[in-house]
């Protein structure tokens, strides 16, 4: 195999696919035409290519950059090989989601738009009706496609010689899923009693109801935190981000290749994202504003991704610029997102005299997310050890049990497939939360509580960003501080140790 030719073709494929993802999910085009892209690059993902890369990946010494590059290429090839089998389903899912609408109280609401409508709805009963309609549409119109796609992924992993999809992801992404699971279980156990104590007063302030009355349909409204809107004016949204980056020595207005897409569009995905079409030359930050603090959190999260990809060394190999461990870029995203719950940042950037109530709400929200993802990981470990389509039987009930137990509420079963990202991405989030905690502490120790206003802190970040995703999260932390990556570090960060 000509590895240089393979790498060039792989980079073109990723660029084309990301550009198509951006145009469709930004609401700029109706169809999601990924099938022609796969067809143009079909030689990348043949069984023969996978086998050749598997043999090449076993040759270099472990821990060398060449070994890292070949493992990343193998992961890419396997992911693409499975994507070949599911590309038609993914395209149909995207088309169906974009065209789908739900009926609530005589109103017709776009399926994607309905998530924003639900977050903005002050009436609890109407929120519940919107949620039920979304879940019914998911079960009737989307789940059959999700089930087919996951079954194909599972069958494809076994056909390539892996014991399961779970085993495949653990090996190719160099993640010890069992160790991570043990850490998240310990975190869930340690926060079991304090969860309600932390969450209940914040729920009552935001929603007028406590943990005992909480419904799944209330969570988007709780995260929306509409009662804080006056403190997070829409007019300050992009300016606060621009000013923060300026403090770190980054001039957003003159940053080549970076586009902030925050315009509302009817078919725009409610889920914000960063689309690095060319790393580092063409990076899009996409946001569907709903108002208030959530917009700030999402903008800063995706802004962390954007700045990371925009600062990657263009001379790095393709694998380190574009592939690798996504826990790295997620850690940078969380680093900036968590500024929106930093009392000093809130005081300086938004002029909030008493930020502590906002920090208490953010702490409760973060605890919800962390426990939700511990439940997601436990569920996906079971789901992806399943055997093909027949193995999905009963997983809806397990999903409801595990997520309900994590969040101590009744959890709907209908989203048991829609709530799954490919490649154990939930593990990237969980490891990123831990890495970000270490990184933030390191910056605070070196530059003070207002590290985000110090150009020297920006220099440190730019140095890290230049390295792309060459290392795993565990390796990066080891080089940065000599510590081991442990999920339990979040207990201390939340004041629950």
Buried (B, 14 or more C-beta within 10 A) or exposed (E): EEBEEBBEBBBBBBBBBBBBBBBBBBBEBEEBBBBEBBEEBEEBBBEEBBBBBBEBBEEBEEEEEBBBBBBBBBBBBBBBBBBBBBBBBBBBBBBBBBEBBBEBEEEEBBBBBBBBBBBBBEEBEBBBBBBBBBBEBBBEBBBEBBBBBBBBBBBBBBEBEBEBBBBBBBBBBBBEBEEBBEBBBBBBEBBEEBBBEBBBBBBEBBBEBBBEEBBBBBBBBBBBBBBBBEBBBEEBBBEBBBBBBBBBBBEBEEBEBBBBBBEEEEBBBBEBBBBBBBBBBBBBBBBBBBBBBBBBBBBBBBBBBBBBBBBBBEEBBBBBBBBBBBBBBBBBBBBBBBBBBBBBBBBBBBEBEEBEBBBBBBBBBBBBEBBBBBBBBBBBBBBBBBEEBEBBEEBBEBBBBBBBBBBBBEBBBBBBBBBBEBBBBBBBBBBBBBBBBBBBBBBBEEBEEBBBBBEEBBEBBBEBBBBBBBBBBBBBBBEBEEEEBBBBBBBEBBEBE
